[in-house]
Amino acid sequence: MKQKNPKNTQNFITSKKHVKEILKYTNINKQDKIIEIGSGKGHFTKELVEMSQRVNAIEIDEGLCHA
């Protein structure tokens, strides 16, 4: 099996617990409007939507846009 170059792979934080742990160090509130660049599979996006007024998520990988 051909090994992938780590520089060409992506890793995602998928644990809701870990996402919440990271986001607790922000000061995002319900009045905030957020631009998320590189939203991936949306694990952070889902939490950001709950925390803020609006989230605009940008993802260039079409495979992830439909995940």
mmCIF file of the N, C-alpha and C atoms, coordinates in Angstrom:
data_MODEL
# 
_entry.id   MODEL 
# 
loop_
_atom_site.group_PDB 
_atom_site.id 
_atom_site.type_symbol 
_atom_site.label_atom_id 
_atom_site.label_alt_id 
_atom_site.label_comp_id 
_atom_site.label_asym_id 
_atom_site.label_entity_id 
_atom_site.label_seq_id 
_atom_site.pdbx_PDB_ins_code 
_atom_site.Cartn_x 
_atom_site.Cartn_y 
_atom_site.Cartn_z 
_atom_site.occupancy 
_atom_site.B_iso_or_equiv 
_atom_site.pdbx_formal_charge 
_atom_site.auth_seq_id 
_atom_site.auth_comp_id 
_atom_site.auth_asym_id 
_atom_site.auth_atom_id 
_atom_site.pdbx_PDB_model_num 
ATOM 1   N N  . MET A 1 1  ? 0.844   -1.176 0.000  1.00 0.00 ? 1  MET A N  1 
ATOM 2   C CA . MET A 1 1  ? 0.000   0.000  0.000  1.00 0.00 ? 1  MET A CA 1 
ATOM 3   C C  . MET A 1 1  ? 0.890   1.240  0.000  1.00 0.00 ? 1  MET A C  1 
ATOM 4   N N  . LYS A 1 2  ? 0.564   2.172  -0.877 1.00 0.00 ? 2  LYS A N  1 
ATOM 5   C CA . LYS A 1 2  ? 1.334   3.408  -0.974 1.00 0.00 ? 2  LYS A CA 1 
ATOM 6   C C  . LYS A 1 2  ? 1.001   4.316  0.210  1.00 0.00 ? 2  LYS A C  1 
ATOM 7   N N  . GLN A 1 3  ? 2.041   4.792  0.889  1.00 0.00 ? 3  GLN A N  1 
ATOM 8   C CA . GLN A 1 3  ? 1.829   5.688  2.028  1.00 0.00 ? 3  GLN A CA 1 
ATOM 9   C C  . GLN A 1 3  ? 1.588   7.110  1.538  1.00 0.00 ? 3  GLN A C  1 
ATOM 10  N N  . LYS A 1 4  ? 0.707   7.805  2.243  1.00 0.00 ? 4  LYS A N  1 
ATOM 11  C CA . LYS A 1 4  ? 0.419   9.197  1.915  1.00 0.00 ? 4  LYS A CA 1 
ATOM 12  C C  . LYS A 1 4  ? 1.435   10.100 2.590  1.00 0.00 ? 4  LYS A C  1 
ATOM 13  N N  . ASN A 1 5  ? 1.765   11.157 1.906  1.00 0.00 ? 5  ASN A N  1 
ATOM 14  C CA . ASN A 1 5  ? 2.642   12.174 2.463  1.00 0.00 ? 5  ASN A CA 1 
ATOM 15  C C  . ASN A 1 5  ? 1.839   12.966 3.495  1.00 0.00 ? 5  ASN A C  1 
ATOM 16  N N  . PRO A 1 6  ? 2.294   13.031 4.745  1.00 0.00 ? 6  PRO A N  1 
ATOM 17  C CA . PRO A 1 6  ? 1.556   13.768 5.784  1.00 0.00 ? 6  PRO A CA 1 
ATOM 18  C C  . PRO A 1 6  ? 1.270   15.224 5.417  1.00 0.00 ? 6  PRO A C  1 
ATOM 19  N N  . LYS A 1 7  ? 2.095   15.808 4.559  1.00 0.00 ? 7  LYS A N  1 
ATOM 20  C CA . LYS A 1 7  ? 1.870   17.194 4.143  1.00 0.00 ? 7  LYS A CA 1 
ATOM 21  C C  . LYS A 1 7  ? 0.628   17.326 3.261  1.00 0.00 ? 7  LYS A C  1 
ATOM 22  N N  . ASN A 1 8  ? 0.181   16.209 2.689  1.00 0.00 ? 8  ASN A N  1 
ATOM 23  C CA . ASN A 1 8  ? -0.971  16.239 1.785  1.00 0.00 ? 8  ASN A CA 1 
ATOM 24  C C  . ASN A 1 8  ? -2.231  15.656 2.416  1.00 0.00 ? 8  ASN A C  1 
ATOM 25  N N  . THR A 1 9  ? -2.238  15.467 3.708  1.00 0.00 ? 9  THR A N  1 
ATOM 26  C CA . THR A 1 9  ? -3.415  14.907 4.376  1.00 0.00 ? 9  THR A CA 1 
ATOM 27  C C  . THR A 1 9  ? -4.007  15.939 5.327  1.00 0.00 ? 9  THR A C  1 
ATOM 28  N N  . GLN A 1 10 ? -5.247  15.671 5.732  1.00 0.00 ? 10 GLN A N  1 
ATOM 29  C CA . GLN A 1 10 ? -5.920  16.559 6.673  1.00 0.00 ? 10 GLN A CA 1 
ATOM 30  C C  . GLN A 1 10 ? -6.357  15.744 7.878  1.00 0.00 ? 10 GLN A C  1 
ATOM 31  N N  . ASN A 1 11 ? -6.330  16.366 9.021  1.00 0.00 ? 11 ASN A N  1 
ATOM 32  C CA . ASN A 1 11 ? -6.806  15.734 10.245 1.00 0.00 ? 11 ASN A CA 1 
ATOM 33  C C  . ASN A 1 11 ? -7.854  16.643 10.856 1.00 0.00 ? 11 ASN A C  1 
ATOM 34  N N  . PHE A 1 12 ? -8.904  16.032 11.380 1.00 0.00 ? 12 PHE A N  1 
ATOM 35  C CA . PHE A 1 12 ? -10.019 16.805 11.907 1.00 0.00 ? 12 PHE A CA 1 
ATOM 36  C C  . PHE A 1 12 ? -10.270 16.459 13.362 1.00 0.00 ? 12 PHE A C  1 
ATOM 37  N N  . ILE A 1 13 ? -10.596 17.467 14.136 1.00 0.00 ? 13 ILE A N  1 
ATOM 38  C CA . ILE A 1 13 ? -11.055 17.243 15.507 1.00 0.00 ? 13 ILE A CA 1 
ATOM 39  C C  . ILE A 1 13 ? -12.541 16.951 15.392 1.00 0.00 ? 13 ILE A C  1 
ATOM 40  N N  . THR A 1 14 ? -12.937 15.732 15.721 1.00 0.00 ? 14 THR A N  1 
ATOM 41  C CA . THR A 1 14 ? -14.333 15.335 15.557 1.00 0.00 ? 14 THR A CA 1 
ATOM 42  C C  . THR A 1 14 ? -15.064 15.184 16.884 1.00 0.00 ? 14 THR A C  1 
ATOM 43  N N  . SER A 1 15 ? -14.340 15.159 17.965 1.00 0.00 ? 15 SER A N  1 
ATOM 44  C CA . SER A 1 15 ? -14.945 14.996 19.285 1.00 0.00 ? 15 SER A CA 1 
ATOM 45  C C  . SER A 1 15 ? -15.612 16.294 19.722 1.00 0.00 ? 15 SER A C  1 
ATOM 46  N N  . LYS A 1 16 ? -16.926 16.223 19.956 1.00 0.00 ? 16 LYS A N  1 
ATOM 47  C CA . LYS A 1 16 ? -17.665 17.403 20.415 1.00 0.00 ? 16 LYS A CA 1 
ATOM 48  C C  . LYS A 1 16 ? -17.065 17.928 21.717 1.00 0.00 ? 16 LYS A C  1 
ATOM 49  N N  . LYS A 1 17 ? -16.613 17.018 22.561 1.00 0.00 ? 17 LYS A N  1 
ATOM 50  C CA . LYS A 1 17 ? -15.995 17.404 23.838 1.00 0.00 ? 17 LYS A CA 1 
ATOM 51  C C  . LYS A 1 17 ? -14.759 18.269 23.594 1.00 0.00 ? 17 LYS A C  1 
ATOM 52  N N  . HIS A 1 18 ? -13.909 17.853 22.660 1.00 0.00 ? 18 HIS A N  1 
ATOM 53  C CA . HIS A 1 18 ? -12.683 18.597 22.385 1.00 0.00 ? 18 HIS A CA 1 
ATOM 54  C C  . HIS A 1 18 ? -12.969 19.925 21.684 1.00 0.00 ? 18 HIS A C  1 
ATOM 55  N N  . VAL A 1 19 ? -13.952 19.936 20.795 1.00 0.00 ? 19 VAL A N  1 
ATOM 56  C CA . VAL A 1 19 ? -14.334 21.182 20.126 1.00 0.00 ? 19 VAL A CA 1 
ATOM 57  C C  . VAL A 1 19 ? -14.796 22.196 21.167 1.00 0.00 ? 19 VAL A C  1 
ATOM 58  N N  . LYS A 1 20 ? -15.675 21.773 22.069 1.00 0.00 ? 20 LYS A N  1 
ATOM 59  C CA . LYS A 1 20 ? -16.173 22.671 23.121 1.00 0.00 ? 20 LYS A CA 1 
ATOM 60  C C  . LYS A 1 20 ? -15.037 23.134 24.034 1.00 0.00 ? 20 LYS A C  1 
ATOM 61  N N  . GLU A 1 21 ? -14.108 22.232 24.333 1.00 0.00 ? 21 GLU A N  1 
ATOM 62  C CA . GLU A 1 21 ? -12.965 22.577 25.191 1.00 0.00 ? 21 GLU A CA 1 
ATOM 63  C C  . GLU A 1 21 ? -12.132 23.686 24.544 1.00 0.00 ? 21 GLU A C  1 
ATOM 64  N N  . ILE A 1 22 ? -11.893 23.583 23.257 1.00 0.00 ? 22 ILE A N  1 
ATOM 65  C CA . ILE A 1 22 ? -11.114 24.602 22.547 1.00 0.00 ? 22 ILE A CA 1 
ATOM 66  C C  . ILE A 1 22 ? -11.876 25.925 22.488 1.00 0.00 ? 22 ILE A C  1 
ATOM 67  N N  . LEU A 1 23 ? -13.160 25.858 22.159 1.00 0.00 ? 23 LEU A N  1 
ATOM 68  C CA . LEU A 1 23 ? -13.948 27.082 21.992 1.00 0.00 ? 23 LEU A CA 1 
ATOM 69  C C  . LEU A 1 23 ? -14.222 27.814 23.302 1.00 0.00 ? 23 LEU A C  1 
ATOM 70  N N  . LYS A 1 24 ? -14.090 27.140 24.419 1.00 0.00 ? 24 LYS A N  1 
ATOM 71  C CA . LYS A 1 24 ? -14.323 27.831 25.695 1.00 0.00 ? 24 LYS A CA 1 
ATOM 72  C C  . LYS A 1 24 ? -13.254 28.893 25.971 1.00 0.00 ? 24 LYS A C  1 
ATOM 73  N N  . TYR A 1 25 ? -12.144 28.826 25.252 1.00 0.00 ? 25 TYR A N  1 
ATOM 74  C CA . TYR A 1 25 ? -11.079 29.818 25.422 1.00 0.00 ? 25 TYR A CA 1 
ATOM 75  C C  . TYR A 1 25 ? -11.294 31.052 24.539 1.00 0.00 ? 25 TYR A C  1 
ATOM 76  N N  . THR A 1 26 ? -12.413 31.098 23.831 1.00 0.00 ? 26 THR A N  1 
ATOM 77  C CA . THR A 1 26 ? -12.737 32.272 23.017 1.00 0.00 ? 26 THR A CA 1 
ATOM 78  C C  . THR A 1 26 ? -13.711 33.161 23.786 1.00 0.00 ? 26 THR A C  1 
ATOM 79  N N  . ASN A 1 27 ? -13.937 34.334 23.290 1.00 0.00 ? 27 ASN A N  1 
ATOM 80  C CA . ASN A 1 27 ? -14.942 35.202 23.908 1.00 0.00 ? 27 ASN A CA 1 
ATOM 81  C C  . ASN A 1 27 ? -16.082 35.467 22.927 1.00 0.00 ? 27 ASN A C  1 
ATOM 82  N N  . ILE A 1 28 ? -16.439 34.449 22.163 1.00 0.00 ? 28 ILE A N  1 
ATOM 83  C CA . ILE A 1 28 ? -17.526 34.547 21.188 1.00 0.00 ? 28 ILE A CA 1 
ATOM 84  C C  . ILE A 1 28 ? -18.851 34.641 21.933 1.00 0.00 ? 28 ILE A C  1 
ATOM 85  N N  . ASN A 1 29 ? -19.710 35.568 21.455 1.00 0.00 ? 29 ASN A N  1 
ATOM 86  C CA . ASN A 1 29 ? -21.028 35.703 22.082 1.00 0.00 ? 29 ASN A CA 1 
ATOM 87  C C  . ASN A 1 29 ? -22.111 35.804 21.012 1.00 0.00 ? 29 ASN A C  1 
ATOM 88  N N  . LYS A 1 30 ? -23.363 35.849 21.439 1.00 0.00 ? 30 LYS A N  1 
ATOM 89  C CA . LYS A 1 30 ? -24.525 35.821 20.536 1.00 0.00 ? 30 LYS A CA 1 
ATOM 90  C C  . LYS A 1 30 ? -24.601 37.016 19.586 1.00 0.00 ? 30 LYS A C  1 
ATOM 91  N N  . GLN A 1 31 ? -23.866 38.071 19.849 1.00 0.00 ? 31 GLN A N  1 
ATOM 92  C CA . GLN A 1 31 ? -23.875 39.232 18.961 1.00 0.00 ? 31 GLN A CA 1 
ATOM 93  C C  . GLN A 1 31 ? -22.810 39.132 17.858 1.00 0.00 ? 31 GLN A C  1 
ATOM 94  N N  . ASP A 1 32 ? -21.920 38.165 17.953 1.00 0.00 ? 32 ASP A N  1 
ATOM 95  C CA . ASP A 1 32 ? -20.804 38.047 17.011 1.00 0.00 ? 32 ASP A CA 1 
ATOM 96  C C  . ASP A 1 32 ? -21.232 37.452 15.674 1.00 0.00 ? 32 ASP A C  1 
ATOM 97  N N  . LYS A 1 33 ? -20.581 37.952 14.621 1.00 0.00 ? 33 LYS A N  1 
ATOM 98  C CA . LYS A 1 33 ? -20.705 37.393 13.279 1.00 0.00 ? 33 LYS A CA 1 
ATOM 99  C C  . LYS A 1 33 ? -19.333 36.824 12.941 1.00 0.00 ? 33 LYS A C  1 
ATOM 100 N N  . ILE A 1 34 ? -19.292 35.570 12.541 1.00 0.00 ? 34 ILE A N  1 
ATOM 101 C CA . ILE A 1 34 ? -18.024 34.856 12.385 1.00 0.00 ? 34 ILE A CA 1 
ATOM 102 C C  . ILE A 1 34 ? -17.821 34.430 10.941 1.00 0.00 ? 34 ILE A C  1 
ATOM 103 N N  . ILE A 1 35 ? -16.586 34.557 10.459 1.00 0.00 ? 35 ILE A N  1 
ATOM 104 C CA . ILE A 1 35 ? -16.171 33.970 9.191  1.00 0.00 ? 35 ILE A CA 1 
ATOM 105 C C  . ILE A 1 35 ? -15.229 32.830 9.552  1.00 0.00 ? 35 ILE A C  1 
ATOM 106 N N  . GLU A 1 36 ? -15.607 31.632 9.184  1.00 0.00 ? 36 GLU A N  1 
ATOM 107 C CA . GLU A 1 36 ? -14.764 30.463 9.453  1.00 0.00 ? 36 GLU A CA 1 
ATOM 108 C C  . GLU A 1 36 ? -14.138 30.024 8.138  1.00 0.00 ? 36 GLU A C  1 
ATOM 109 N N  . ILE A 1 37 ? -12.832 30.128 8.036  1.00 0.00 ? 37 ILE A N  1 
ATOM 110 C CA . ILE A 1 37 ? -12.115 29.743 6.826  1.00 0.00 ? 37 ILE A CA 1 
ATOM 111 C C  . ILE A 1 37 ? -11.542 28.349 7.032  1.00 0.00 ? 37 ILE A C  1 
ATOM 112 N N  . GLY A 1 38 ? -11.897 27.442 6.134  1.00 0.00 ? 38 GLY A N  1 
ATOM 113 C CA . GLY A 1 38 ? -11.469 26.055 6.261  1.00 0.00 ? 38 GLY A CA 1 
ATOM 114 C C  . GLY A 1 38 ? -12.370 25.302 7.222  1.00 0.00 ? 38 GLY A C  1 
ATOM 115 N N  . SER A 1 39 ? -13.660 25.319 6.946  1.00 0.00 ? 39 SER A N  1 
ATOM 116 C CA . SER A 1 39 ? -14.635 24.740 7.880  1.00 0.00 ? 39 SER A CA 1 
ATOM 117 C C  . SER A 1 39 ? -14.668 23.219 7.874  1.00 0.00 ? 39 SER A C  1 
ATOM 118 N N  . GLY A 1 40 ? -13.983 22.601 6.929  1.00 0.00 ? 40 GLY A N  1 
ATOM 119 C CA . GLY A 1 40 ? -13.883 21.143 6.931  1.00 0.00 ? 40 GLY A CA 1 
ATOM 120 C C  . GLY A 1 40 ? -15.236 20.462 6.935  1.00 0.00 ? 40 GLY A C  1 
ATOM 121 N N  . LYS A 1 41 ? -15.412 19.529 7.856  1.00 0.00 ? 41 LYS A N  1 
ATOM 122 C CA . LYS A 1 41 ? -16.657 18.768 7.948  1.00 0.00 ? 41 LYS A CA 1 
ATOM 123 C C  . LYS A 1 41 ? -17.686 19.452 8.844  1.00 0.00 ? 41 LYS A C  1 
ATOM 124 N N  . GLY A 1 42 ? -17.346 20.619 9.377  1.00 0.00 ? 42 GLY A N  1 
ATOM 125 C CA . GLY A 1 42 ? -18.310 21.410 10.121 1.00 0.00 ? 42 GLY A CA 1 
ATOM 126 C C  . GLY A 1 42 ? -18.394 21.148 11.609 1.00 0.00 ? 42 GLY A C  1 
ATOM 127 N N  . HIS A 1 43 ? -17.424 20.446 12.172 1.00 0.00 ? 43 HIS A N  1 
ATOM 128 C CA . HIS A 1 43 ? -17.477 20.141 13.604 1.00 0.00 ? 43 HIS A CA 1 
ATOM 129 C C  . HIS A 1 43 ? -17.416 21.411 14.458 1.00 0.00 ? 43 HIS A C  1 
ATOM 130 N N  . PHE A 1 44 ? -16.549 22.332 14.099 1.00 0.00 ? 44 PHE A N  1 
ATOM 131 C CA . PHE A 1 44 ? -16.497 23.609 14.815 1.00 0.00 ? 44 PHE A CA 1 
ATOM 132 C C  . PHE A 1 44 ? -17.671 24.492 14.398 1.00 0.00 ? 44 PHE A C  1 
ATOM 133 N N  . THR A 1 45 ? -18.045 24.415 13.136 1.00 0.00 ? 45 THR A N  1 
ATOM 134 C CA . THR A 1 45 ? -19.132 25.246 12.614 1.00 0.00 ? 45 THR A CA 1 
ATOM 135 C C  . THR A 1 45 ? -20.411 25.050 13.412 1.00 0.00 ? 45 THR A C  1 
ATOM 136 N N  . LYS A 1 46 ? -20.751 23.805 13.688 1.00 0.00 ? 46 LYS A N  1 
ATOM 137 C CA . LYS A 1 46 ? -21.981 23.501 14.440 1.00 0.00 ? 46 LYS A CA 1 
ATOM 138 C C  . LYS A 1 46 ? -21.993 24.197 15.795 1.00 0.00 ? 46 LYS A C  1 
ATOM 139 N N  . GLU A 1 47 ? -20.874 24.186 16.474 1.00 0.00 ? 47 GLU A N  1 
ATOM 140 C CA . GLU A 1 47 ? -20.795 24.836 17.789 1.00 0.00 ? 47 GLU A CA 1 
ATOM 141 C C  . GLU A 1 47 ? -20.794 26.355 17.650 1.00 0.00 ? 47 GLU A C  1 
ATOM 142 N N  . LEU A 1 48 ? -20.103 26.862 16.632 1.00 0.00 ? 48 LEU A N  1 
ATOM 143 C CA . LEU A 1 48 ? -20.052 28.311 16.414 1.00 0.00 ? 48 LEU A CA 1 
ATOM 144 C C  . LEU A 1 48 ? -21.436 28.878 16.112 1.00 0.00 ? 48 LEU A C  1 
ATOM 145 N N  . VAL A 1 49 ? -22.253 28.118 15.397 1.00 0.00 ? 49 VAL A N  1 
ATOM 146 C CA . VAL A 1 49 ? -23.623 28.550 15.096 1.00 0.00 ? 49 VAL A CA 1 
ATOM 147 C C  . VAL A 1 49 ? -24.414 28.741 16.383 1.00 0.00 ? 49 VAL A C  1 
ATOM 148 N N  . GLU A 1 50 ? -24.213 27.848 17.343 1.00 0.00 ? 50 GLU A N  1 
ATOM 149 C CA . GLU A 1 50 ? -24.919 27.942 18.627 1.00 0.00 ? 50 GLU A CA 1 
ATOM 150 C C  . GLU A 1 50 ? -24.419 29.116 19.474 1.00 0.00 ? 50 GLU A C  1 
ATOM 151 N N  . MET A 1 51 ? -23.161 29.490 19.290 1.00 0.00 ? 51 MET A N  1 
ATOM 152 C CA . MET A 1 51 ? -22.537 30.511 20.132 1.00 0.00 ? 51 MET A CA 1 
ATOM 153 C C  . MET A 1 51 ? -22.708 31.935 19.609 1.00 0.00 ? 51 MET A C  1 
ATOM 154 N N  . SER A 1 52 ? -22.978 32.086 18.315 1.00 0.00 ? 52 SER A N  1 
ATOM 155 C CA . SER A 1 52 ? -22.917 33.406 17.692 1.00 0.00 ? 52 SER A CA 1 
ATOM 156 C C  . SER A 1 52 ? -24.205 33.754 16.956 1.00 0.00 ? 52 SER A C  1 
ATOM 157 N N  . GLN A 1 53 ? -24.230 34.977 16.444 1.00 0.00 ? 53 GLN A N  1 
ATOM 158 C CA . GLN A 1 53 ? -25.394 35.430 15.681 1.00 0.00 ? 53 GLN A CA 1 
ATOM 159 C C  . GLN A 1 53 ? -25.418 34.814 14.288 1.00 0.00 ? 53 GLN A C  1 
ATOM 160 N N  . ARG A 1 54 ? -24.230 34.721 13.668 1.00 0.00 ? 54 ARG A N  1 
ATOM 161 C CA . ARG A 1 54 ? -24.154 34.246 12.286 1.00 0.00 ? 54 ARG A CA 1 
ATOM 162 C C  . ARG A 1 54 ? -22.762 33.679 12.021 1.00 0.00 ? 54 ARG A C  1 
ATOM 163 N N  . VAL A 1 55 ? -22.710 32.622 11.188 1.00 0.00 ? 55 VAL A N  1 
ATOM 164 C CA . VAL A 1 55 ? -21.432 32.047 10.768 1.00 0.00 ? 55 VAL A CA 1 
ATOM 165 C C  . VAL A 1 55 ? -21.442 31.929 9.247  1.00 0.00 ? 55 VAL A C  1 
ATOM 166 N N  . ASN A 1 56 ? -20.433 32.500 8.607  1.00 0.00 ? 56 ASN A N  1 
ATOM 167 C CA . ASN A 1 56 ? -20.184 32.279 7.187  1.00 0.00 ? 56 ASN A CA 1 
ATOM 168 C C  . ASN A 1 56 ? -18.992 31.343 7.121  1.00 0.00 ? 56 ASN A C  1 
ATOM 169 N N  . ALA A 1 57 ? -19.212 30.150 6.599  1.00 0.00 ? 57 ALA A N  1 
ATOM 170 C CA . ALA A 1 57 ? -18.156 29.142 6.542  1.00 0.00 ? 57 ALA A CA 1 
ATOM 171 C C  . ALA A 1 57 ? -17.654 29.007 5.112  1.00 0.00 ? 57 ALA A C  1 
ATOM 172 N N  . ILE A 1 58 ? -16.339 28.972 4.959  1.00 0.00 ? 58 ILE A N  1 
ATOM 173 C CA . ILE A 1 58 ? -15.709 28.861 3.646  1.00 0.00 ? 58 ILE A CA 1 
ATOM 174 C C  . ILE A 1 58 ? -14.867 27.593 3.626  1.00 0.00 ? 58 ILE A C  1 
ATOM 175 N N  . GLU A 1 59 ? -15.114 26.740 2.623  1.00 0.00 ? 59 GLU A N  1 
ATOM 176 C CA . GLU A 1 59 ? -14.345 25.507 2.450  1.00 0.00 ? 59 GLU A CA 1 
ATOM 177 C C  . GLU A 1 59 ? -14.125 25.306 0.956  1.00 0.00 ? 59 GLU A C  1 
ATOM 178 N N  . ILE A 1 60 ? -12.873 25.155 0.531  1.00 0.00 ? 60 ILE A N  1 
ATOM 179 C CA . ILE A 1 60 ? -12.588 25.006 -0.897 1.00 0.00 ? 60 ILE A CA 1 
ATOM 180 C C  . ILE A 1 60 ? -12.574 23.550 -1.353 1.00 0.00 ? 60 ILE A C  1 
ATOM 181 N N  . ASP A 1 61 ? -12.493 22.613 -0.439 1.00 0.00 ? 61 ASP A N  1 
ATOM 182 C CA . ASP A 1 61 ? -12.483 21.193 -0.789 1.00 0.00 ? 61 ASP A CA 1 
ATOM 183 C C  . ASP A 1 61 ? -13.924 20.736 -1.021 1.00 0.00 ? 61 ASP A C  1 
ATOM 184 N N  . GLU A 1 62 ? -14.282 20.526 -2.291 1.00 0.00 ? 62 GLU A N  1 
ATOM 185 C CA . GLU A 1 62 ? -15.660 20.160 -2.626 1.00 0.00 ? 62 GLU A CA 1 
ATOM 186 C C  . GLU A 1 62 ? -16.103 18.875 -1.940 1.00 0.00 ? 62 GLU A C  1 
ATOM 187 N N  . GLY A 1 63 ? -15.180 17.962 -1.736 1.00 0.00 ? 63 GLY A N  1 
ATOM 188 C CA . GLY A 1 63 ? -15.515 16.716 -1.058 1.00 0.00 ? 63 GLY A CA 1 
ATOM 189 C C  . GLY A 1 63 ? -15.973 16.945 0.371  1.00 0.00 ? 63 GLY A C  1 
ATOM 190 N N  . LEU A 1 64 ? -15.429 17.947 1.015  1.00 0.00 ? 64 LEU A N  1 
ATOM 191 C CA . LEU A 1 64 ? -15.825 18.262 2.387  1.00 0.00 ? 64 LEU A CA 1 
ATOM 192 C C  . LEU A 1 64 ? -17.113 19.074 2.427  1.00 0.00 ? 64 LEU A C  1 
ATOM 193 N N  . CYS A 1 65 ? -17.374 19.829 1.375  1.00 0.00 ? 65 CYS A N  1 
ATOM 194 C CA . CYS A 1 65 ? -18.597 20.644 1.340  1.00 0.00 ? 65 CYS A CA 1 
ATOM 195 C C  . CYS A 1 65 ? -19.845 19.776 1.338  1.00 0.00 ? 65 CYS A C  1 
ATOM 196 N N  . HIS A 1 66 ? -19.719 18.568 0.866  1.00 0.00 ? 66 HIS A N  1 
ATOM 197 C CA . HIS A 1 66 ? -20.874 17.672 0.767  1.00 0.00 ? 66 HIS A CA 1 
ATOM 198 C C  . HIS A 1 66 ? -20.791 16.529 1.764  1.00 0.00 ? 66 HIS A C  1 
ATOM 199 N N  . ALA A 1 67 ? -19.899 16.656 2.739  1.00 0.00 ? 67 ALA A N  1 
ATOM 200 C CA . ALA A 1 67 ? -19.719 15.579 3.729  1.00 0.00 ? 67 ALA A CA 1 
ATOM 201 C C  . ALA A 1 67 ? -20.875 15.555 4.707  1.00 0.00 ? 67 ALA A C  1 
# 
